Amino acid sequence: MTVRTVAMLTAGGLAPCLSSAVGGLIERYTEVAPDVRIIAYTNGYAGLLKGEYVEVTEEVRAKAHLLHRFGGSPIGNSRVKLTNVEDCVRRGLVQEGQDPLHVAAEQLTTDGVDVLHTIGGDDTNTTAADLAAYLHENDYELTVVGLPKTIDNDIVPIRQSLGAWTAAEQGSRFAQNIVAEHSSNPRMLVVHEVMGRHCGWLTAATAEAYHLWVAEQDFVPAIGNDPRAWDVHAVFVPERPIDIKAEGERLRAVMDEVGCVNIFLSEGAGVSEVVAELEAAGQEVPKDPFGHVQLDKVNPGAWFAKQFAEVLGAEKTMVQKSGYFSRSAPANTRDLALIKECTDLAVDCALRGEPGVIGHDEERGDELRAVEFPRIKGGKAFDPQVAWFADLLESLGQS
């Protein structure tokens, strides 16, 4: 396969890998195929549909390594589902009667694109799968190679998505300041709401990282600087049922003894209960173009805080969300290493015409490979029985 022009886009929510992945792809092409033209569609699939892109110039190639230092995406993001025709028309991305998949395919052809790199989560890559299938069925000669970005770490069958380790580390850093609020009021309830619609991996990993941080500190208990007040007291993830009564009794004892309670809560934990309450009250539940409940609108953290505050007899309650703080950070050392091996393989696969999403395939012995698009799915569940998380819950006294 002869590759003359490569395009890339980043889409969906931010993650601490997008800027680095863009930089990594540019670096790899410059290293192994310097004559290949590279363009970047701006603002994800929205830019593709509108034909808006920036050229990767020699200056950009020379400075691509600097992109590893930044969070966010240098080329912009958006949430667009190419099979949601109504939404694309409403947003002015296509005209009435147009098929967004056809518009995208024609734009790629007009721009002379041979390879499209999609950098995003399950929604981005399932949309890429829809596009790849359309291109194949309609005889467009183009290879789509995706990179798995999501801080939730919930892409089937990818073992570790890009940016998730960094997000957990940054969530712990966020908590180090927020949990200090336990000293701002007697009987203080602090709820740290962590991103994670269906999967509790990020909440669990963030709580683990924070718990380890507490264990590494030297405290002065004699003056009230008590490690028990700083530690996490409960972790709630979507994969484990939440018994508010039983946990309330346990945490009430913690509140009575320590003077505060610190909860790490996945935003997706108990969403069905929140939605049921809203619908029972006759309220409309807001959803995004992919049909997902807009969690920031239904606010599960506030709902759970209210339930627990009453049981615990909290005098003051604080709910803080680390999502936007953690997802916008630059990639850490561990993620940078993962990003490099994935972007290197993405370019190698692209040059030989091998489509798929690059990652360690859990169903193929964790081999790093281009995972076939039809096998890519979202909503991979976190295993709450995994040893490190089970040990964490045991240390907290949480059954």
Secondary structure, 3 states (H helix, E strand, C coil): CCCCEEEEEECCCCCCCHHHHHHHHHHHHHHHCCCCEEEEECCCHHHHHHCCEEECCHHHHHHHHHHHHCCCCCCCCCCCCCCCHHHHHHCCCCCCCCCHHHHHHHHHHHCCCCEEEEEECHHHHHHHHHHHHHHHHCCCCCEEEEEEECCCCCCECECCCECHHHHHHHHHHHHHHHHHHHHHCCCEEEEEEECCCCCCHHHHHHHHHHHHHHHHCCCEHHHCECHHHHCCCEEECCCCCCCHHHHHHHHHHHHHHHCEEEEEEECCCCHHHHHHHHHHCCCCCCECCCCCECHHHHCHHHHHHHHHHHHHCCCEEEEEECHHHHHCCCCCHHHHHHHHHHHHHHHHHHHCCCCEEEEEEHHHCCEEEEECHHHCECCCCCCCCCHHHHHHHHHHCCC
